[in-house]
Amino acid sequence: MLKNVLGIIALVIGAILAVKVLLVLFHLVGILIVSIGTIVWIAALVHICLQQFPAPINKILWFVAVFFTHVLGAIVYFLFGRPAKSLVA
């Protein structure tokens, strides 16, 4: 009887420790994802500030759009919003 109780207690303690380890891993992964997203967002804002746009209003609109939409706006900017490079020097 005592052996069964000790086995159940060990099982419960093991499950609790496993859950705690998983929670720590999930938090670390979450922090990593948020950090990468923030770096991409800041990179997009800096890129917008340093680029020459055909019209000044485009720079302002892109900056505001990326600023308020965070990572989603940064991804859209990097995919579609960067000004085209001229082949003529």
KEMARTOR-455385 format. One record per atom (N, C-alpha, C): x, y, z; residue in one letter. Coordinates in nm, 4 decimals, padded with zeros to 6 digits, always signed. Example, Ala and Ser with C-alpha at 12.3 -4.5 7.8 and 13.67 -1.06 7.14 Angstrom:
KEMARTOR-455385
@east=+01.3190 | north=-00.5690 | up=+00.7800 | residuo=A
@east=+01.2300 | north=-00.4500 | up=+00.7800 | residuo=A
@east=+01.3200 | north=-00.3300 | up=+00.7800 | residuo=A
@east=+01.2850 | north=-00.2250 | up=+00.7080 | residuo=S
@east=+01.3670 | north=-00.1060 | up=+00.7140 | residuo=S
@east=+01.2900 | north=+00.0030 | up=+00.7870 | residuo=S
//
This chain:
KEMARTOR-455385
@east=+00.0822 | north=-00.1203 | up=+00.0000 | residuo=M
@east=+00.0000 | north=+00.0000 | up=+00.0000 | residuo=M
@east=+00.0858 | north=+00.1256 | up=+00.0000 | residuo=M
@east=+00.1876 | north=+00.1275 | up=+00.0886 | residuo=L
@east=+00.2761 | north=+00.2430 | up=+00.0970 | residuo=L
@east=+00.3545 | north=+00.2603 | up=-00.0330 | residuo=L
@east=+00.3900 | north=+00.1473 | up=-00.0959 | residuo=K
@east=+00.4641 | north=+00.1522 | up=-00.2217 | residuo=K
@east=+00.3787 | north=+00.2175 | up=-00.3317 | residuo=K
@east=+00.2497 | north=+00.1879 | up=-00.3352 | residuo=N
@east=+00.1596 | north=+00.2470 | up=-00.4340 | residuo=N
@east=+00.1437 | north=+00.3974 | up=-00.4106 | residuo=N
@east=+00.1317 | north=+00.4377 | up=-00.2864 | residuo=V
@east=+00.1159 | north=+00.5800 | up=-00.2534 | residuo=V
@east=+00.2413 | north=+00.6564 | up=-00.2920 | residuo=V
@east=+00.3576 | north=+00.6011 | up=-00.2604 | residuo=L
@east=+00.4831 | north=+00.6664 | up=-00.2969 | residuo=L
@east=+00.4985 | north=+00.6743 | up=-00.4490 | residuo=L
@east=+00.4545 | north=+00.5713 | up=-00.5187 | residuo=G
@east=+00.4596 | north=+00.5730 | up=-00.6649 | residuo=G
@east=+00.3699 | north=+00.6808 | up=-00.7232 | residuo=G
@east=+00.2521 | north=+00.6973 | up=-00.6676 | residuo=I
@east=+00.1594 | north=+00.8010 | up=-00.7142 | residuo=I
@east=+00.2151 | north=+00.9395 | up=-00.6841 | residuo=I
@east=+00.2734 | north=+00.9570 | up=-00.5657 | residuo=I
@east=+00.3322 | north=+01.0867 | up=-00.5294 | residuo=I
@east=+00.4476 | north=+01.1198 | up=-00.6245 | residuo=I
@east=+00.5312 | north=+01.0220 | up=-00.6541 | residuo=A
@east=+00.6430 | north=+01.0436 | up=-00.7468 | residuo=A
@east=+00.5912 | north=+01.0795 | up=-00.8856 | residuo=A
@east=+00.4854 | north=+01.0149 | up=-00.9298 | residuo=L
@east=+00.4259 | north=+01.0435 | up=-01.0599 | residuo=L
@east=+00.3709 | north=+01.1854 | up=-01.0651 | residuo=L
@east=+00.3026 | north=+01.2275 | up=-00.9586 | residuo=V
@east=+00.2466 | north=+01.3636 | up=-00.9537 | residuo=V
@east=+00.3583 | north=+01.4675 | up=-00.9529 | residuo=V
@east=+00.4629 | north=+01.4436 | up=-00.8738 | residuo=I
@east=+00.5748 | north=+01.5383 | up=-00.8690 | residuo=I
@east=+00.6440 | north=+01.5460 | up=-01.0047 | residuo=I
@east=+00.6612 | north=+01.4331 | up=-01.0702 | residuo=G
@east=+00.7208 | north=+01.4318 | up=-01.2039 | residuo=G
@east=+00.6366 | north=+01.5082 | up=-01.3045 | residuo=G
@east=+00.5051 | north=+01.4926 | up=-01.2976 | residuo=A
@east=+00.4156 | north=+01.5645 | up=-01.3887 | residuo=A
@east=+00.4219 | north=+01.7146 | up=-01.3634 | residuo=A
@east=+00.4264 | north=+01.7534 | up=-01.2378 | residuo=I
@east=+00.4345 | north=+01.8965 | up=-01.2045 | residuo=I
@east=+00.5649 | north=+01.9556 | up=-01.2564 | residuo=I
@east=+00.6743 | north=+01.8852 | up=-01.2374 | residuo=L
@east=+00.8031 | north=+01.9338 | up=-01.2879 | residuo=L
@east=+00.8039 | north=+01.9424 | up=-01.4404 | residuo=L
@east=+00.7441 | north=+01.8454 | up=-01.5062 | residuo=A
@east=+00.7384 | north=+01.8474 | up=-01.6524 | residuo=A
@east=+00.6578 | north=+01.9667 | up=-01.7020 | residuo=A
@east=+00.5480 | north=+01.9964 | up=-01.6360 | residuo=V
@east=+00.4658 | north=+02.1117 | up=-01.6743 | residuo=V
@east=+00.5440 | north=+02.2407 | up=-01.6534 | residuo=V
@east=+00.6168 | north=+02.2503 | up=-01.5435 | residuo=K
@east=+00.6949 | north=+02.3715 | up=-01.5172 | residuo=K
@east=+00.8040 | north=+02.3899 | up=-01.6225 | residuo=K
@east=+00.8701 | north=+02.2823 | up=-01.6606 | residuo=V
@east=+00.9733 | north=+02.2910 | up=-01.7641 | residuo=V
@east=+00.9120 | north=+02.3352 | up=-01.8968 | residuo=V
@east=+00.7979 | north=+02.2792 | up=-01.9319 | residuo=L
@east=+00.7312 | north=+02.3187 | up=-02.0560 | residuo=L
@east=+00.6895 | north=+02.4649 | up=-02.0542 | residuo=L
@east=+00.6402 | north=+02.5121 | up=-01.9405 | residuo=L
@east=+00.6022 | north=+02.6526 | up=-01.9300 | residuo=L
@east=+00.7227 | north=+02.7449 | up=-01.9495 | residuo=L
@east=+00.8347 | north=+02.7093 | up=-01.8910 | residuo=V
@east=+00.9562 | north=+02.7895 | up=-01.9088 | residuo=V
@east=+00.9970 | north=+02.7903 | up=-02.0559 | residuo=V
@east=+00.9928 | north=+02.6748 | up=-02.1220 | residuo=L
@east=+01.0285 | north=+02.6682 | up=-02.2638 | residuo=L
@east=+00.9335 | north=+02.7506 | up=-02.3496 | residuo=L
@east=+00.8037 | north=+02.7435 | up=-02.3206 | residuo=F
@east=+00.7073 | north=+02.8234 | up=-02.3958 | residuo=F
@east=+00.7329 | north=+02.9728 | up=-02.3768 | residuo=F
@east=+00.7671 | north=+03.0137 | up=-02.2566 | residuo=H
@east=+00.7976 | north=+03.1550 | up=-02.2325 | residuo=H
@east=+00.9225 | north=+03.1977 | up=-02.3085 | residuo=H
@east=+01.0248 | north=+03.1134 | up=-02.3081 | residuo=L
@east=+01.1471 | north=+03.1474 | up=-02.3805 | residuo=L
@east=+01.1229 | north=+03.1579 | up=-02.5307 | residuo=L
@east=+01.0453 | north=+03.0654 | up=-02.5848 | residuo=V
@east=+01.0126 | north=+03.0709 | up=-02.7275 | residuo=V
@east=+00.9305 | north=+03.1963 | up=-02.7579 | residuo=V
@east=+00.8367 | north=+03.2299 | up=-02.6705 | residuo=G
@east=+00.7570 | north=+03.3508 | up=-02.6890 | residuo=G
@east=+00.8419 | north=+03.4762 | up=-02.6868 | residuo=G
@east=+00.9350 | north=+03.4826 | up=-02.5935 | residuo=I
@east=+01.0245 | north=+03.5984 | up=-02.5864 | residuo=I
@east=+01.1093 | north=+03.6079 | up=-02.7125 | residuo=I
@east=+01.1570 | north=+03.4951 | up=-02.7616 | residuo=L
@east=+01.2368 | north=+03.4939 | up=-02.8840 | residuo=L
@east=+01.1558 | north=+03.5433 | up=-03.0039 | residuo=L
@east=+01.0331 | north=+03.4968 | up=-03.0169 | residuo=I
@east=+00.9482 | north=+03.5387 | up=-03.1292 | residuo=I
@east=+00.9182 | north=+03.6883 | up=-03.1222 | residuo=I
@east=+00.8849 | north=+03.7370 | up=-03.0042 | residuo=V
@east=+00.8559 | north=+03.8798 | up=-02.9885 | residuo=V
@east=+00.9809 | north=+03.9628 | up=-03.0162 | residuo=V
@east=+01.0961 | north=+03.9171 | up=-02.9724 | residuo=S
@east=+01.2207 | north=+03.9902 | up=-02.9952 | residuo=S
@east=+01.2529 | north=+03.9988 | up=-03.1444 | residuo=S
@east=+01.2394 | north=+03.8891 | up=-03.2153 | residuo=I
@east=+01.2656 | north=+03.8897 | up=-03.3595 | residuo=I
@east=+01.1670 | north=+03.9824 | up=-03.4299 | residuo=I
@east=+01.0405 | north=+03.9764 | up=-03.3902 | residuo=G
@east=+00.9405 | north=+04.0653 | up=-03.4502 | residuo=G
@east=+00.9722 | north=+04.2117 | up=-03.4265 | residuo=G
@east=+01.0174 | north=+04.2435 | up=-03.3073 | residuo=T
@east=+01.0509 | north=+04.3827 | up=-03.2763 | residuo=T
@east=+01.1726 | north=+04.4283 | up=-03.3562 | residuo=T
@east=+01.2700 | north=+04.3413 | up=-03.3739 | residuo=I
@east=+01.3879 | north=+04.3762 | up=-03.4542 | residuo=I
@east=+01.3484 | north=+04.4016 | up=-03.5990 | residuo=I
@east=+01.2616 | north=+04.3177 | up=-03.6545 | residuo=V
@east=+01.2140 | north=+04.3374 | up=-03.7926 | residuo=V
@east=+01.1378 | north=+04.4690 | up=-03.8030 | residuo=V
@east=+01.0559 | north=+04.4993 | up=-03.7035 | residuo=W
@east=+00.9771 | north=+04.6231 | up=-03.7028 | residuo=W
@east=+01.0695 | north=+04.7450 | up=-03.7010 | residuo=W
@east=+01.1687 | north=+04.7449 | up=-03.6125 | residuo=I
@east=+01.2619 | north=+04.8576 | up=-03.6031 | residuo=I
@east=+01.3425 | north=+04.8697 | up=-03.7321 | residuo=I
@east=+01.3848 | north=+04.7567 | up=-03.7888 | residuo=A
@east=+01.4591 | north=+04.7600 | up=-03.9147 | residuo=A
@east=+01.3756 | north=+04.8224 | up=-04.0261 | residuo=A
@east=+01.2474 | north=+04.7904 | up=-04.0303 | residuo=A
@east=+01.1598 | north=+04.8492 | up=-04.1327 | residuo=A
@east=+01.1465 | north=+04.9998 | up=-04.1132 | residuo=A
@east=+01.1297 | north=+05.0445 | up=-03.9888 | residuo=L
@east=+01.1178 | north=+05.1881 | up=-03.9630 | residuo=L
@east=+01.2456 | north=+05.2617 | up=-04.0009 | residuo=L
@east=+01.3604 | north=+05.2048 | up=-03.9670 | residuo=V
@east=+01.4875 | north=+05.2679 | up=-04.0035 | residuo=V
@east=+01.5039 | north=+05.2691 | up=-04.1546 | residuo=V
@east=+01.4687 | north=+05.1606 | up=-04.2210 | residuo=H
@east=+01.4805 | north=+05.1524 | up=-04.3665 | residuo=H
@east=+01.3926 | north=+05.2587 | up=-04.4331 | residuo=H
@east=+01.2735 | north=+05.2758 | up=-04.3821 | residuo=I
@east=+01.1839 | north=+05.3779 | up=-04.4376 | residuo=I
@east=+01.2450 | north=+05.5163 | up=-04.4229 | residuo=I
@east=+01.3021 | north=+05.5439 | up=-04.3078 | residuo=C
@east=+01.3607 | north=+05.6765 | up=-04.2839 | residuo=C
@east=+01.4807 | north=+05.7039 | up=-04.3736 | residuo=C
@east=+01.5552 | north=+05.6018 | up=-04.4092 | residuo=L
@east=+01.6771 | north=+05.6208 | up=-04.4871 | residuo=L
@east=+01.6565 | north=+05.6164 | up=-04.6382 | residuo=L
@east=+01.5402 | north=+05.5723 | up=-04.6835 | residuo=Q
@east=+01.5164 | north=+05.5557 | up=-04.8268 | residuo=Q
@east=+01.4617 | north=+05.6826 | up=-04.8904 | residuo=Q
@east=+01.4918 | north=+05.6968 | up=-05.0188 | residuo=Q
@east=+01.4343 | north=+05.8038 | up=-05.1001 | residuo=Q
@east=+01.3092 | north=+05.7482 | up=-05.1684 | residuo=Q
@east=+01.1967 | north=+05.8134 | up=-05.1476 | residuo=F
@east=+01.0714 | north=+05.7731 | up=-05.2109 | residuo=F
@east=+01.0386 | north=+05.8712 | up=-05.3229 | residuo=F
@east=+00.9631 | north=+05.8255 | up=-05.4239 | residuo=P
@east=+00.9266 | north=+05.9159 | up=-05.5345 | residuo=P
@east=+00.8507 | north=+06.0393 | up=-05.4855 | residuo=P
@east=+00.7655 | north=+06.0210 | up=-05.3867 | residuo=A
@east=+00.6908 | north=+06.1334 | up=-05.3296 | residuo=A
@east=+00.7097 | north=+06.1308 | up=-05.1780 | residuo=A
@east=+00.7307 | north=+06.2461 | up=-05.1156 | residuo=P
@east=+00.7523 | north=+06.2490 | up=-04.9705 | residuo=P
@east=+00.6352 | north=+06.1913 | up=-04.8901 | residuo=P
@east=+00.5152 | north=+06.2037 | up=-04.9430 | residuo=I
@east=+00.3989 | north=+06.1520 | up=-04.8705 | residuo=I
@east=+00.4062 | north=+05.9998 | up=-04.8572 | residuo=I
@east=+00.4687 | north=+05.9328 | up=-04.9552 | residuo=N
@east=+00.4833 | north=+05.7876 | up=-04.9473 | residuo=N
@east=+00.5645 | north=+05.7470 | up=-04.8247 | residuo=N
@east=+00.6705 | north=+05.8206 | up=-04.7970 | residuo=K
@east=+00.7536 | north=+05.7904 | up=-04.6805 | residuo=K
@east=+00.6725 | north=+05.8054 | up=-04.5525 | residuo=K
@east=+00.5962 | north=+05.9129 | up=-04.5441 | residuo=I
@east=+00.5150 | north=+05.9381 | up=-04.4241 | residuo=I
@east=+00.4085 | north=+05.8296 | up=-04.4078 | residuo=I
@east=+00.3414 | north=+05.7961 | up=-04.5171 | residuo=L
@east=+00.2360 | north=+05.6943 | up=-04.5096 | residuo=L
@east=+00.2923 | north=+05.5575 | up=-04.4709 | residuo=L
@east=+00.4044 | north=+05.5198 | up=-04.5307 | residuo=W
@east=+00.4644 | north=+05.3913 | up=-04.4951 | residuo=W
@east=+00.5092 | north=+05.3893 | up=-04.3498 | residuo=W
@east=+00.5692 | north=+05.4999 | up=-04.3043 | residuo=F
@east=+00.6149 | north=+05.5054 | up=-04.1653 | residuo=F
@east=+00.4972 | north=+05.4887 | up=-04.0694 | residuo=F
@east=+00.3903 | north=+05.5629 | up=-04.0934 | residuo=V
@east=+00.2728 | north=+05.5551 | up=-04.0057 | residuo=V
@east=+00.2111 | north=+05.4152 | up=-04.0114 | residuo=V
@east=+00.2002 | north=+05.3595 | up=-04.1323 | residuo=A
@east=+00.1404 | north=+05.2262 | up=-04.1465 | residuo=A
@east=+00.2223 | north=+05.1206 | up=-04.0732 | residuo=A
@east=+00.3531 | north=+05.1228 | up=-04.0909 | residuo=V
@east=+00.4389 | north=+05.0233 | up=-04.0248 | residuo=V
@east=+00.4410 | north=+05.0476 | up=-03.8740 | residuo=V
@east=+00.4444 | north=+05.1737 | up=-03.8334 | residuo=F
@east=+00.4488 | north=+05.2046 | up=-03.6905 | residuo=F
@east=+00.3270 | north=+05.1485 | up=-03.6170 | residuo=F
@east=+00.2099 | north=+05.1613 | up=-03.6771 | residuo=F
@east=+00.0876 | north=+05.1191 | up=-03.6089 | residuo=F
@east=+00.0493 | north=+04.9727 | up=-03.6325 | residuo=F
@east=+00.1106 | north=+04.9067 | up=-03.7312 | residuo=T
@east=+00.0756 | north=+04.7665 | up=-03.7559 | residuo=T
@east=+00.1869 | north=+04.6703 | up=-03.7181 | residuo=T
@east=+00.2936 | north=+04.7218 | up=-03.6624 | residuo=H
@east=+00.4058 | north=+04.6441 | up=-03.6075 | residuo=H
@east=+00.4594 | north=+04.5436 | up=-03.7092 | residuo=H
@east=+00.4686 | north=+04.4192 | up=-03.6746 | residuo=V
@east=+00.5368 | north=+04.3196 | up=-03.7586 | residuo=V
@east=+00.4647 | north=+04.2987 | up=-03.8912 | residuo=V
@east=+00.3335 | north=+04.2943 | up=-03.8889 | residuo=L
@east=+00.2589 | north=+04.2742 | up=-04.0128 | residuo=L
@east=+00.2896 | north=+04.3859 | up=-04.1129 | residuo=L
@east=+00.2897 | north=+04.5096 | up=-04.0661 | residuo=G
@east=+00.3224 | north=+04.6224 | up=-04.1532 | residuo=G
@east=+00.4649 | north=+04.6158 | up=-04.2044 | residuo=G
@east=+00.5577 | north=+04.5728 | up=-04.1194 | residuo=A
@east=+00.6973 | north=+04.5613 | up=-04.1608 | residuo=A
@east=+00.7129 | north=+04.4561 | up=-04.2705 | residuo=A
@east=+00.6448 | north=+04.3444 | up=-04.2550 | residuo=I
@east=+00.6529 | north=+04.2389 | up=-04.3572 | residuo=I
@east=+00.5937 | north=+04.2877 | up=-04.4888 | residuo=I
@east=+00.4794 | north=+04.3535 | up=-04.4819 | residuo=V
@east=+00.4170 | north=+04.4063 | up=-04.6038 | residuo=V
@east=+00.5086 | north=+04.5094 | up=-04.6687 | residuo=V
@east=+00.5719 | north=+04.5953 | up=-04.5877 | residuo=Y
@east=+00.6634 | north=+04.6956 | up=-04.6430 | residuo=Y
@east=+00.7806 | north=+04.6289 | up=-04.7139 | residuo=Y
@east=+00.8437 | north=+04.5313 | up=-04.6491 | residuo=F
@east=+00.9599 | north=+04.4670 | up=-04.7101 | residuo=F
@east=+00.9216 | north=+04.3881 | up=-04.8359 | residuo=F
@east=+00.7982 | north=+04.3376 | up=-04.8429 | residuo=L
@east=+00.7566 | north=+04.2631 | up=-04.9614 | residuo=L
@east=+00.7122 | north=+04.3540 | up=-05.0758 | residuo=L
@east=+00.6382 | north=+04.4612 | up=-05.0436 | residuo=F
@east=+00.5757 | north=+04.5397 | up=-05.1499 | residuo=F
@east=+00.6088 | north=+04.6889 | up=-05.1480 | residuo=F
@east=+00.6566 | north=+04.7441 | up=-05.0398 | residuo=G
@east=+00.6643 | north=+04.8886 | up=-05.0270 | residuo=G
@east=+00.7968 | north=+04.9545 | up=-05.0551 | residuo=G
@east=+00.9027 | north=+04.8757 | up=-05.0639 | residuo=R
@east=+01.0322 | north=+04.9397 | up=-05.0858 | residuo=R
@east=+01.0358 | north=+05.0047 | up=-05.2217 | residuo=R
@east=+01.0937 | north=+05.1238 | up=-05.2286 | residuo=P
@east=+01.1017 | north=+05.1915 | up=-05.3594 | residuo=P
@east=+01.1922 | north=+05.1128 | up=-05.4547 | residuo=P
@east=+01.1560 | north=+05.1155 | up=-05.5823 | residuo=A
@east=+01.2328 | north=+05.0432 | up=-05.6834 | residuo=A
@east=+01.3660 | north=+05.1126 | up=-05.7052 | residuo=A
@east=+01.4695 | north=+05.0325 | up=-05.7191 | residuo=K
@east=+01.6018 | north=+05.0889 | up=-05.7458 | residuo=K
@east=+01.6133 | north=+05.1200 | up=-05.8948 | residuo=K
@east=+01.6680 | north=+05.2346 | up=-05.9239 | residuo=S
@east=+01.6857 | north=+05.2746 | up=-06.0620 | residuo=S
@east=+01.8118 | north=+05.2082 | up=-06.1183 | residuo=S
@east=+01.8037 | north=+05.1568 | up=-06.2403 | residuo=L
@east=+01.9192 | north=+05.0953 | up=-06.3038 | residuo=L
@east=+02.0110 | north=+05.1997 | up=-06.3659 | residuo=L
@east=+01.9609 | north=+05.3225 | up=-06.3859 | residuo=V
@east=+02.0397 | north=+05.4296 | up=-06.4436 | residuo=V
@east=+02.1054 | north=+05.5055 | up=-06.3297 | residuo=V
@east=+02.2379 | north=+05.5193 | up=-06.3383 | residuo=A
@east=+02.3101 | north=+05.5887 | up=-06.2312 | residuo=A
@east=+02.3132 | north=+05.7365 | up=-06.2541 | residuo=A
//
